Amino acid sequence: MAAKQTKQDKREQGAKPIAVNRRARHDYEIEDRLEAGIVLSGTEVKSLREGRASLAEAFVSIDRRNEIWLENANIPEYLNGTWTNHAPKRKRKLLLHAQQIEKLARQTQAKGYTIVPLSLYFKDGRVKVEIALARGKREFDKRQALREAQDKREAQREMRLRNMRH
């Protein structure tokens, strides 16, 4: 006889990416990463399951009550939703331990540091946000990083062509 499957067994396993903030890696030097839970409504989860989300303009803030919020993240309305649909760019509470929030608050007091969302993904059936403590890059640093990446690509291309000839 087959054992009865529990709800825990049926739940998705592993991580499934939804949205990635590529701009954050270009504009900031990533120092420290954290995984946070996020408080969502039902239609938001359904919209995320369709893979519809954007973190392009999103940022993270900490309020006076030591609560951490994801702001300006765009989760479009669920297409099959009714009047209970959510606002696409509403503030969404992030779930972290109090000590983690206090540590982030202390670190962001330093000049040039901020908290940015890096990615949004499903992990074992729950939506998670990867956030990072980051320092803004100067324009010169951004240009230098692009130049280094381009030089690396050109070097790999040359090696590949040289290996093809021999």
Phi, psi and omega in degrees: 000142178279137178289148181290131179281136177268168179299324180298320181291325183286335184298148180301145177249151177084188183248137178233112183292145177248306182215147179233137178265087182292327181299326182298319181290335178280319186273342187228152169268120184278124181260305187222136181248148177220151174255129181234146171282168181221140180271119183231159172268170183299318182290333177293318179296318179297320178295321178293325178297334175279358177081025185254103176193157178217133178250013187304316183253010187283152175212167182243137179229157177241126182269183184293335181271016182057042172252144183251135188232142172262119183243150174068011174285133184262111172243101185302157179301147177290127187299324181265013182284163179251210179294349179275006181300158184267164173280129187300325185244032182289161175289136180236131183285137176259149184250112177221163175289151182303320180296322179294319180294317179298318179298315178297320180298317177297316184291329181282349176291334179293146185296130175088357181264144178212171177247125181236145174280133180261318181204161179234130185204162173269134175229113183052042176085359179245146180279130179234155176237130174267117179247160183217144169279126187221155175244134182296139176274150173278164181303321179298317180297320180296314179297319181295319179296318178296319180297317179297318179296319179294318178298320180295317178298317180296320179296318178295321178297316179298317179297318180296317179294319180296319179292330179291326182291328184268000000 
